[in-house]
Amino acid sequence: MAVHDHGYTKWGKDWVRFAESLRQTRPDPRLPGARRLARDGKVEITFDGRTVRAVVHRGRGTSVVTIEVAPMSEAATAEISRRLSGSRPLLTDELHRALTEAGHPPAPVLDSVDCSCPDATPRCAHELAVYYDMARRVDDDPRIALDVRGFFRTPASGGRSPAEATAQRWTALNSLDPAAYFTPGRTSTKTPP
């Protein structure tokens, strides 16, 4: 069984599905090269709201890929906000599964995809590499999956943004109480010579 560098969480797998569609009936020869581009750091991604812009370096050429992600529905935003309430909300695979089962899948929906390369195929290697790199980034920080759909932005009505950007997969060291994790060692009664 092959080890996958991309899409090992449910959040990241949503992005891998754009490259590796379940409807695909035969192998795509561009996928190994696209995975290699993402793995070798040849994809530089920046975010501008719901727009993912990537510069992909392949050989001597450089291409620019622009992906527009559809906004999240108000119902999905409300459901995610409700489930993220609490003292330590985490974006886990269980949360992803629960949202999907509740009818509000957090998977991204793409409005448009454009690449500056001259390739005449519907999906070029640059676009595929961006999907893999996004999967890697989302695996590392699932918050990106919600952020790129506009979840953490303040609504136009001027209200507070949902979850106030508190969802994270790590704990800040300064928030831990050392006394709860460490017990003082025994002190020696001997005095050093």
Disulfide bonds with the S-S distance in Angstrom:
none
